[in-house]
Amino acid sequence: MRLGIGEIIVVLVLALLFFGPSKLPQLGSSLGQALKNFKKGLNSLHEDVDVSAAVQDEQKSLPTKASDSIGSKAERDSATASGSSSRPS
């Protein structure tokens, strides 16, 4: 659905009649600020989603690397059973 030249002129004339010539510049700047803030909010939302997706991808690959450095569950269990815990007595 596109607006033609005729429809735009009708909307502008109705806005001029409804708000008056003194309020139109103020309304235009308010509308411009609202659109600017809306776009800024959308961009920050997209950045947050991209960052959270990257963090989730990193967290998915992190546990496999961490388990390699800690050792297997059997090695950890045997180390605690033999009394080589790192806690001071």
Rosetta constraint file for C-alpha pairs under 8 A:
AtomPair CA 3 CA 7 HARMONIC 5.91 0.50
AtomPair CA 3 CA 8 HARMONIC 6.56 0.50
AtomPair CA 4 CA 8 HARMONIC 6.39 0.50
AtomPair CA 5 CA 9 HARMONIC 6.21 0.50
AtomPair CA 6 CA 10 HARMONIC 6.26 0.50
AtomPair CA 7 CA 11 HARMONIC 6.23 0.50
AtomPair CA 8 CA 12 HARMONIC 6.18 0.50
AtomPair CA 9 CA 13 HARMONIC 6.10 0.50
AtomPair CA 10 CA 14 HARMONIC 6.14 0.50
AtomPair CA 11 CA 15 HARMONIC 6.11 0.50
AtomPair CA 12 CA 16 HARMONIC 6.12 0.50
AtomPair CA 13 CA 17 HARMONIC 6.19 0.50
AtomPair CA 14 CA 18 HARMONIC 5.93 0.50
AtomPair CA 15 CA 19 HARMONIC 5.79 0.50
AtomPair CA 15 CA 20 HARMONIC 7.48 0.50
AtomPair CA 15 CA 24 HARMONIC 7.78 0.50
AtomPair CA 16 CA 20 HARMONIC 5.01 0.50
AtomPair CA 16 CA 21 HARMONIC 5.96 0.50
AtomPair CA 16 CA 24 HARMONIC 7.03 0.50
AtomPair CA 19 CA 23 HARMONIC 5.93 0.50
AtomPair CA 19 CA 24 HARMONIC 6.65 0.50
AtomPair CA 20 CA 24 HARMONIC 6.69 0.50
AtomPair CA 21 CA 25 HARMONIC 7.89 0.50
AtomPair CA 22 CA 26 HARMONIC 7.85 0.50
AtomPair CA 23 CA 27 HARMONIC 6.14 0.50
AtomPair CA 24 CA 28 HARMONIC 6.03 0.50
AtomPair CA 25 CA 29 HARMONIC 6.22 0.50
AtomPair CA 26 CA 30 HARMONIC 6.18 0.50
AtomPair CA 27 CA 31 HARMONIC 6.06 0.50
AtomPair CA 28 CA 32 HARMONIC 6.12 0.50
AtomPair CA 29 CA 33 HARMONIC 6.14 0.50
AtomPair CA 30 CA 34 HARMONIC 6.14 0.50
AtomPair CA 31 CA 35 HARMONIC 6.22 0.50
AtomPair CA 32 CA 36 HARMONIC 6.13 0.50
AtomPair CA 33 CA 37 HARMONIC 6.13 0.50
AtomPair CA 34 CA 38 HARMONIC 6.09 0.50
AtomPair CA 35 CA 39 HARMONIC 6.17 0.50
AtomPair CA 36 CA 40 HARMONIC 6.15 0.50
AtomPair CA 37 CA 41 HARMONIC 6.06 0.50
AtomPair CA 38 CA 42 HARMONIC 6.24 0.50
AtomPair CA 39 CA 43 HARMONIC 6.15 0.50
AtomPair CA 40 CA 44 HARMONIC 6.24 0.50
AtomPair CA 41 CA 45 HARMONIC 6.10 0.50
AtomPair CA 42 CA 46 HARMONIC 6.19 0.50
AtomPair CA 43 CA 47 HARMONIC 6.21 0.50
AtomPair CA 44 CA 48 HARMONIC 6.08 0.50
AtomPair CA 45 CA 49 HARMONIC 6.20 0.50
AtomPair CA 46 CA 50 HARMONIC 6.15 0.50
AtomPair CA 47 CA 51 HARMONIC 6.06 0.50
AtomPair CA 48 CA 52 HARMONIC 6.02 0.50
AtomPair CA 49 CA 53 HARMONIC 6.06 0.50
AtomPair CA 50 CA 54 HARMONIC 6.23 0.50
AtomPair CA 51 CA 55 HARMONIC 6.18 0.50
AtomPair CA 52 CA 56 HARMONIC 6.11 0.50
AtomPair CA 53 CA 57 HARMONIC 6.18 0.50
AtomPair CA 54 CA 58 HARMONIC 6.15 0.50
AtomPair CA 55 CA 59 HARMONIC 6.08 0.50
AtomPair CA 56 CA 60 HARMONIC 6.17 0.50
AtomPair CA 57 CA 61 HARMONIC 6.58 0.50
AtomPair CA 58 CA 62 HARMONIC 6.02 0.50
AtomPair CA 59 CA 63 HARMONIC 6.88 0.50
AtomPair CA 60 CA 64 HARMONIC 7.93 0.50
AtomPair CA 61 CA 65 HARMONIC 6.93 0.50
AtomPair CA 62 CA 66 HARMONIC 6.15 0.50
AtomPair CA 63 CA 67 HARMONIC 6.02 0.50
AtomPair CA 64 CA 68 HARMONIC 6.54 0.50
AtomPair CA 65 CA 69 HARMONIC 6.79 0.50
AtomPair CA 66 CA 70 HARMONIC 6.35 0.50
AtomPair CA 67 CA 71 HARMONIC 5.90 0.50
AtomPair CA 67 CA 72 HARMONIC 6.95 0.50
AtomPair CA 68 CA 72 HARMONIC 7.35 0.50
AtomPair CA 70 CA 76 HARMONIC 7.91 0.50
AtomPair CA 71 CA 75 HARMONIC 6.16 0.50
AtomPair CA 71 CA 76 HARMONIC 6.70 0.50
AtomPair CA 72 CA 76 HARMONIC 6.42 0.50
AtomPair CA 73 CA 77 HARMONIC 6.09 0.50
AtomPair CA 74 CA 78 HARMONIC 6.11 0.50
AtomPair CA 75 CA 79 HARMONIC 6.13 0.50
AtomPair CA 76 CA 80 HARMONIC 6.30 0.50
AtomPair CA 77 CA 81 HARMONIC 6.07 0.50
AtomPair CA 78 CA 82 HARMONIC 6.14 0.50
AtomPair CA 79 CA 83 HARMONIC 6.66 0.50
AtomPair CA 79 CA 84 HARMONIC 5.70 0.50
AtomPair CA 79 CA 85 HARMONIC 7.07 0.50
AtomPair CA 80 CA 84 HARMONIC 5.73 0.50
AtomPair CA 80 CA 85 HARMONIC 5.49 0.50
